[in-house]
Amino acid sequence: MFTNPETLWIEILVLFAVGAFLIGLLGVYVYKKIHHIPTGECACCAAGKKNRLLKQYHKKYCKN
């Protein structure tokens, strides 16, 4: 690593891209934790649960 001066800029670009990606992932995780959005295994079923509950509510207590 960093031995060939001709490819030095490519190595720096790759390191920057990997670092930006990891900081982005960490940022999304922290954002979700701060705003109390489910993360991990709960994230996939939490979104559908609300919609299903609303459909059941509107079916039982229709507007008419």
N, C-alpha and C positions, 0 to 999 in steps of 0.2 A: 504494500500500500504506500502511496506517495513516493514511489521510486522512479517512475517515468514522468519527466516534466511535461511531456506532450499530452498526457491524459490526466493531468492533475485537476483540470477544471471539471472533467467528467466525474471524478471521484468526489470532488467537493459538491457538485450538483446532486449526486446520489445521496450523499450524507445529509444535505439540506432537505431533500425530498423525504427521506425516511424520518428525519427529525420532525418536519412539519406534519407528516401523517400521524406520528405518535402523539404530538401535542394536540392535534385535532381530535383524535380519539379520546384523549384525557379530558379535553374541553367539553366535548359532548356529554361525557359521563358526569362531570362536575355540574354542568348545566341541568341535567336531568335530576340530579340529587338535590340541587338548590331549589328547583321548582316542584319538587315532590312528584316527579313523573316516574312511573315504574321502570326499573332496569332489570336486566337478567331474564330469568325464566318468566317472571310475572309480566313482562312487557308485552309478550305475544298474546296473552289471553285477556289482559286488562282492557284493551281497546274494544274487542268484540263483546265483552261482558256488558258494557254500558249500553250499546245499541240493542242487544238482546233484551235487556231489562226494560228499555223504553218501549220496544215493540210489545212486550207483554203487558205493560201498563196501559198503552193506548188500546190494546185489544180488550182489556177488562173494563176500563173506564173510557169508553168512546165519547166523542165530543157531543153526540146527539142527545 
